[in-house]
Amino acid sequence: MEDKQEISSIIAYFNRYKKLSALKALPPDFTMEQMQTVFGFSKTGQFQTYFNHKIKEQNNVLDISGFDYYIEVVSKDATIQKDEMPISVSYTGNSGEVQIMKMGQVIYAGNISDVAMKIHQDHKGNSFLKNEDMMVTDQNENVKVVYVIKNISVMNEPETGTIKSVAFSLLIKLK
């Protein structure tokens, strides 16, 4: 059974990330649906596939005019607060919750996992995306927020996609 899982895993990897034709042991024009016919067993095992979305233009200049703050979020569980800022930003990595607080009161609540999943759903199959495809704007009566996504890692794509990690920054405009 272990051999079947390893063979299936290797073929699934080449099917997802390379070309099946690179595996010389496979017949020409082999597809995953032919596993039973060619190998005598169906695709086995529980596979965790990963998919990433990244900004195509890595060295771009981002226009931040019209915003009060640019905040880079680099750790999974963080509260970002500076003495000179009237706001603080809280990010909880496991839940994806992003909160902006002013004087101890929550003035904005969003979820980076929801934002990342929307980008993923809109751009399945595309690894490198334009800056504008990786930016999502949200707002309420207190604040305008632009999520600037740098990288999204998705597990078990495409049926039951789960966001594994998101690298992002925030542009914030107080109203």
HELIX and SHEET records of a PDB file:
HELIX    1   1 GLU A    2  TYR A   17  1                                  16    
HELIX    2   2 LEU A   20  ALA A   22  5                                   3    
HELIX    3   3 MET A   32  GLN A   34  5                                   3    
HELIX    4   4 MET A   35  PHE A   39  1                                   5    
HELIX    5   5 ILE A  112  ASP A  122  1                                  11    
HELIX    6   6 ASN A  131  MET A  134  5                                   4    
SHEET    1   A 5 TYR A  69  VAL A  73  0                                        
SHEET    2   A 5 THR A 162  LEU A 174 -1                                        
SHEET    3   A 5 VAL A 143  MET A 155 -1                                        
SHEET    4   A 5 TYR A  50  ILE A  55 -1                                        
SHEET    5   A 5 PHE A 128  LEU A 129  1                                        
SHEET    1   B 4 TYR A  69  VAL A  73  0                                        
SHEET    2   B 4 THR A 162  LEU A 174 -1                                        
SHEET    3   B 4 VAL A 143  MET A 155 -1                                        
SHEET    4   B 4 MET A 135  GLN A 139 -1                                        
SHEET    1   C 4 ASP A  77  GLN A  81  0                                        
SHEET    2   C 4 ILE A  87  THR A  92 -1                                        
SHEET    3   C 4 GLU A  97  LYS A 102 -1                                        
SHEET    4   C 4 GLN A 105  ASN A 111 -1                                        
END                                                                             
